[in-house]
Amino acid sequence: MAQPLVRTETDAAPVRTGGRWSRPRSRPGTPPANRRSLPARVWKERSAYVFLMPGMLIFSVFTLAALVFAFYLTFHRWSIIEPDKPFVGLTNYRDMIHDERFIESVLNTIYFSGASVPLSMATGLVLALLVNLPLRLRGLFRTAFYLPVVTPFVVSAILWKWLYNGDYGLFNYYLLQAHIIDDPLLWLSDKNLAMPAVVLMSVWAGTGFSMVVYLAGLQAIPQELYEAARIDGAGVLQRLRYVTIPMLRPTTLFLLVMGIISSLQVFTQIFVMTNGGPVNKTTTMVYYMYLWAFKYFDMGYASTLAFALFLMLIVFTALQLRLSRQGSVA
């Protein structure tokens, strides 16, 4: 015997109201039949939350709680060697805006980013184009160019500090032997040469990463595009301009954003090679933050500087999202 068909409110027949067909609305306060409560959904996926719990705890303690506490410090004169830690309100933020050394550190950081990031990307693209050719021992060349990336940054900075030495550095030796200069150059003590010297070292250390990313982008380009360009009579430079570079636009955007974010946080080579000198010409934002935290022992003002850097990173992240949307639409 056939069971009678029971019609619920969700599958009720549509009714004509005001010349339009619509389904009858459910009663106010009645939850949909297929929607579960939040505790029920959490209990259903309880195994997933168990696996997520260790990571969530680590993030909460070492990232979220530290971020909240650092924001709390910005409103205090928090010295790590004095028991009195008075509340100062927005004084740290006002002092930061009028701090000439902080403004100089921002300009130095922008100078470093504007010089090192484009040079690293351009050099990485050239190397990627070369090692992508069917050459013998190209695997060896790829390893050699990528080796500075996996070398500890402190080791690289010490090595380049020796190369820049005014008495026994190899750079001065070869320049003197080639009669390009008459007297040894004080690379890290000259206010006009210190930052370019640090930029050169950073380009050497970061070019391998750009090369590998560009190499992956080159190998993802369909060969049919190059074959079609050859059939149309395009030469090597025309294929590079009209095929390779446009197809590498997402890769270039990725390297640009990652390079800017990384360069804004430059610290190791400044700390090892120049200590912010000469006359603060290489003092960057992170190094200036380090001075206030571990030399002047004012954690409140150092945290304020950290949030200024955090704001700059947010701006560049928002710029990345906007550029990526425009690229996807195009």
HELIX and SHEET records of a PDB file:
HELIX    1   1 LEU A   38  LYS A   44  1                                   7    
HELIX    2   2 ARG A   46  PHE A   59  1                                  14    
HELIX    3   3 SER A   60  LEU A   64  3                                   5    
HELIX    4   4 ALA A   65  LEU A   73  1                                   9    
HELIX    5   5 THR A   91  ILE A   97  1                                   7    
HELIX    6   6 GLU A  100  VAL A  131  1                                  32    
HELIX    7   7 ARG A  138  VAL A  150  1                                  13    
HELIX    8   8 PHE A  153  LEU A  163  1                                  11    
HELIX    9   9 LEU A  170  GLN A  177  1                                   8    
HELIX   10  10 ALA A  194  GLN A  219  1                                  26    
HELIX   11  11 GLN A  223  ILE A  231  1                                   9    
HELIX   12  12 VAL A  236  ARG A  239  1                                   4    
HELIX   13  13 LEU A  240  THR A  244  3                                   5    
HELIX   14  14 ILE A  245  MET A  247  1                                   3    
HELIX   15  15 ARG A  249  LEU A  264  1                                  16    
HELIX   16  16 THR A  268  GLN A  269  1                                   2    
HELIX   17  17 ILE A  270  THR A  274  3                                   5    
HELIX   18  18 MET A  285  PHE A  294  1                                  10    
HELIX   19  19 MET A  299  VAL A  329  1                                  31    
SHEET    1   A 2 VAL A  15  THR A  17  0                                        
SHEET    2   A 2 ARG A  20  SER A  22 -1                                        
END                                                                             
